[in-house]
């Protein structure tokens, strides 16, 4: 029986979601026949190294946000030579840096919203783009800090309400449909349309039961669904992802065919909670949760 450490928690704003994901994954792994145990990761790296001694057969990485999906914990596991789930150091680091990832997507011919990094000071002086536009941290996940700035809104930033560093990623707002595609072993699983009951698909809508309808398969034209899955597949490959990833997209249905489809970002550490999209799409494809997390452990490895 393989011994699997499920690392969860962390110190990012996504700690609570990570704990929920990790507990669900640990339950699923035990159902699949693994000797799974939890490690609640804090700020003390020495404590994590001690908890991984003796080394397990694999680490299931259920961390989210900074230090968990940006290549740092992946680098530690590479040094310890312990196989781990999800993407490796480089793919994780690039995907977490939204500006760098968009540069690579554009080079691969994928359509992304135009945008740029702006300083917090610049944004407080005035609008860097015509409204409506979106502001977001360059290196957070789960829609943490994302805001849509509409006509008639107040200034997007107040003097002390941006705790995500000195830069802000600013993009044009793409109206229309919120879509997402999970990729497993390089193969797109399905397209889900997300319809929040109010506002947009932010952190609260993602993780509060009953606040968002998940429509799977998405009720969109076949040409758009096929293009979304192909964009997700290419993005996964372009970043060098492995295991499971999830691409988030927007579709402006006012444009012809799939011309209004835009790739927003790729998440290399998709959520694995009861509300999460990857388990939902896997189930749609006939893959149960214990089978999914078991497959991820069997495909865990180091990159070095």
Secondary structure, DSSP 8 states (H G I E B T S, - for coil): --EEEEEEE-SSTTHHHHHHHHHHHHHHHHHTT-EEEEEEE-S-HHHHHHHT-S--SEEEE---STTTSSSHHHHHHHHHT--BSS--HHHHHHHHSHHHHHHHHHHTT-----EEEEEHHHHHHS-SSSSSEEEE-TT--TTTT-EEE-TT---S--TT---S-SEEEEEE---SEEEEEEEETTEEEEEEEEEESSS-S-HHHHHSTTSEEEEES-SS-HHHHHHHHHHHHHHHHHHT--SEEEEEEEE-TTSSTTTTEEEEEEESS---STT-HHHHHHHHTT--HHHHHHHHHHT-B---
